[in-house]
Amino acid sequence: MLKWNHFMTILCLCHSVKVSDGEFVASSPDEKAILEFCREQNFVFNGEFINDGKVEVTAKGIRHTYEKLAELPFDSFRKCMTVIVRDIDNVIHVLCKGAESTMFEACTSGDIESTDQHINNFANLGLRTLVLGYKTITQEQYEAFNNALQTSSQSIVNRAKFVREVYQGMEHDLQLIGATGIEDKLQEDVVETIQDLKMAGIKVWMLTGDKKETAINLGHSAGLLSDNCAVIDLCDNSDPRDVTTLIAEVALESSNTIDGKTPALVIDGKSLTSLFKNAESLKHLEKLALRCETVIACRLSPIQKSQLVRMMKSAEPTNLTAAIGDGGNDVSMLQEAHVGMAIIGKEGTAAAQASDFAFTKFKYLRRAFLVHGHWYYIRASFLIQFSLYKNIACFTGQLFYMFYTNYSAQTLFESTFLVLYNTIYSSVPVMIYAVLEQNIPEKTLMANPKLYRTNRGNALMSRQYLVKWMLLGVWHSLVSFFMWIFLYDTLQASDRDFRSLQTVVAQTVVFIVNFKVLLDSKHWNLILILSVVLSNLSYCLFTFVFHFCFPYNNFVVDSAYYLVYTDLLADPSMWLCTLITVVIALLPDFLIQIFNDSKHQNKPKYNKTVPFVEPVK
């Protein structure tokens, strides 16, 4: 049976939790879980009274009141937190809890060996561990600490360093009291999500502050590690020469497998500190990490998490990183990665505020990557290359027109068309495409994660695709110009001049580039169809207004164009020639679509199997 002793005192008082309407409000779910456990055992933290700085605990029906003198918050350097309280007998207690790597060094008494064994057992069960320490100090010692803290807090230079040194001066010569283990359950569908991401060709790493045993256990439970993985363990290397020599030997191996198994790296913060001090060792770490199926880095500080992300960003220019975190310790990592994704949970909102995207469940990442990531890339690549293509398709005709105007300054297009072509006539359909396009249905993408691999390496923005877009632009320009040059004699027979040629060429170009959006889209919808139709009609409407409403010269249009388009609208041959020109121009695009569709249909379907992974015991 639990008693009111130093162990329970630390659990009930060493935290930063507030009480609101009988509920615990905590920035850390671990602290809240500890207090909820204490409450179940009839050790109830009643809260802190702000007016007089008193904290109150009801232990087995007996009320205990303490004066809270100071709270030394957790940071990634000290890896512990401390609360200093005074009881009703004027005894000052220093209550401390933190990671075993810090606490064992700070403790000078207590059963360290037995506690270390318990911590390893907790870690093997996948529990998150904390070590508790305790001591009492005199009033003089507290006053000296308080004066040093005030002095360091007022420092203008290196204030954080001086404050941390004062904290560390208090957090030593402790008595080891015990340890706790808290279960960190995986959310639903975590294993399936990670397996799908791995099938999609995404390398999944785990960067954590937990012990090595806890991290490895979670790696097996989450499906990061499997029976087909050969684990390369670079942890617990206190001598920097050992880890640098070891990683050099492993990295220089040319094979991507170890005994027929895919390598997986496990490394801790102490080893990383040694490697980051040596540029050559850092290169070896980059090379080894790229070979490994997964990397599990344990006992990391927030800065080390961001350093690993930065390392992989700079290892290869084509590497794209996405950081996923749920707590304040992940903020630096989220901001360092190309894309920061936060899981909104019990760790607070700091990660969500620092991220690009936020989710309530880890499993939603599967849809974010496999579906929205795929669609976004298709849309963005099309928008970028289409913007180049449509200007080639339109204005290359000016080059051809130069040979028919004796290299004069005569333009193929009137000034109003030059202004409206990229702003109204051809901008809306591609924007609708960039928002609504779904080239592959959502169910298909979710069922076949390997489809995500088709766009790896920026495949749709390669030189091959860029050349294809440019050639299509030149072809469309050739057809839209020379088809009308071929028909120009017929236009002249109808008493038409070069202004008629300018008008019909411009109209044909607008029709071709807009219909190409419709032709390339795999997801026709009412909005897209309307955007194409209305964009084409916008050219007809604006040109009709400019050619009908301005019989005199003005800053909008030259009076020489008066009634040019109205005469063309009444000529059925003009519409027939426009139709023939558009069909001939888009025929290669149509054939390319048929070829690509047949190529995808002939590919075998992927089978998706997600094995159940038993956690390590």
C-alpha positions, 0 to 999 in steps of 0.5 A: 500500500502506498504511503505518504513518503518522499516518493509520493511527495515528489509525484504530487508536488514536482510538476507544473500542473494547474487545477481548474474546476477539479480537473488537471490542466497540464502541458505534459500528458505524463504529469497529468497521468501521474497525478491521476494515478495519485488521485486514484490512490487517494493522494489528491493534489488540490492545486496552488493558491496564487495569493499566498503561494501555498500548494495543498495535497490531501493524502489518505484524507489528511491535508498537507500544505506546503509553501512553494518557493521555486519551480525550476522548469524542465529544459533539454540541457538539464533533462529534469525539473525541480520544485522547492517547497517548505513544509509547516515545520519550516523544512525546505525540500528539493524535489527533482525528477528527470531522465536517468542519464541526468539523475543518476549523476546528480544522486549521491545516495540511494540504490542506483543499481536496483533502480537502473534495473527497474528502469531497463525493465520498464523500457523493455515494456515500452514505458516512458521512465522518470527517476525521482530525487530528493534532498533538504536544504537550509534556509541559508542555502536557499537564500544563496540559491535565490540570490544567485538566481536573481543575479543570473536572471538580470544578466544581459549576456548569456542569461539562459546559460547562467540561469541553467548553471544556477539550476544545476548547482541546486540539482546535485547531491540528491538522494535517489528515491525511485522511478516511474514508468508510464505507458505510451500507447500507440494510436489506432491504425499507426502500424497500417499507416507506417506500413503504407508510407513505407510501401509508398517509398517514404523512409520513416524515422523515429526521433525521440527522447526516450531510452533506447529500449523504449524506442526499440520496443516502440519501433517494433510495435509501430512496424518500423523494425521487422524481422527482416531488419539488421539493427546497427546499434551505435548507442552507449558509446561514451568514447567519441573515438569508438563511435567515429571508428565504428560508423566509418567501418559500417558506412564504407561497406558497399552492400545495401544489405547485412546478411541478406537483411535491410539495415536499420540504424539505432543511435542515441544523443551522446553518439550524435554529439560525437559525430557532429563534431567531426565533418568526416564522421558526419558524412559517414552518418549521412551515407549510412542513414541513406542506406538504412530502411529506418533510423531510430534516434533515442535520448535526443534533445530538441536541437539534435532532432532539428540537426538530424533533419538539417543533415538529411536536407543537405545530404542530397538536394533531392531529399524532401523531409517532413517532420511529424511531432506532437509536443513542444520538444518537436518545434525546432524539428517541425520548423527545420523540415521542408514540411512540418506536420503536428499531431494535436493531442495531449502534449499541448498546442505548441507543435500545432502552432509551429507546423504547416499542417495539423492533424488530430490523429496519426492515421490521417497522415496516410490520406494526407501523403497518399491522396492529397500529396499525390493530387497536389503534385499533379496539380502544381506540376501542371500549373507551372508547366502549363503557364510556360506552354500557353505563352509558347503556344501563343507568342511563337506565332509572332516569330512566324509572322515576322517572316510575312511582314518583312521583319517589320514592327507589325504585331500579330496580336492587338494590344487588348488581346496582349493584356487579357490573354494571361489575365482572363482568356486562359487563366481560369481553367488552369486555376480550376484544374490546380484546385480540383484535379483528381487524376486517380480516385481516392480509393485507388490511391489509398488501396495502392500506396505504391502509386505514390512512387510514380512521382518520386524524384520530381518525375513530372517536372523532369527535362523530358516533360519540359521538352514535351510541353515546349514541343506541344506549345510550338506545334500548337503555335504552328498549327494555329498560325499556318492553318490560317495562313493557308486559308488566308487567300479565302479570307482576302477573297471576302475582302478581309485584311491582316486584322482578320488574320490577327483576330482568328489566330488569337481566337484559335490560340485561346480555344486550343489552350483552354481545351487542352486543360479539359483534354488533360484533366482526368476529373471532369466536373461542372466547374471545370467545364464551365470555366473552359466554356466561359473563358472561350466565350469571354474572348468572343464577348470582349473582342465583339465589344471592342470591334463593335463599340469603338468606331473612332480611335481611342486608348482601348482599341484602334478604329481600324478593327471596327466591325472586323470581328462582327463580319467574321462571326457571320461567316460559317467558314470561319467557324468551320476552319477554327474547328478543324484547326483546333482538332488538328492541333490537339490530335497529338495531345489526344494520342499521348493521352491514349498511350499513357492510359493504355500503359497504366492499364497494362501495369499489374495491380499492387497487393497490399498486405500489412503484417501484424508486428508483435512488440518486443518482450 
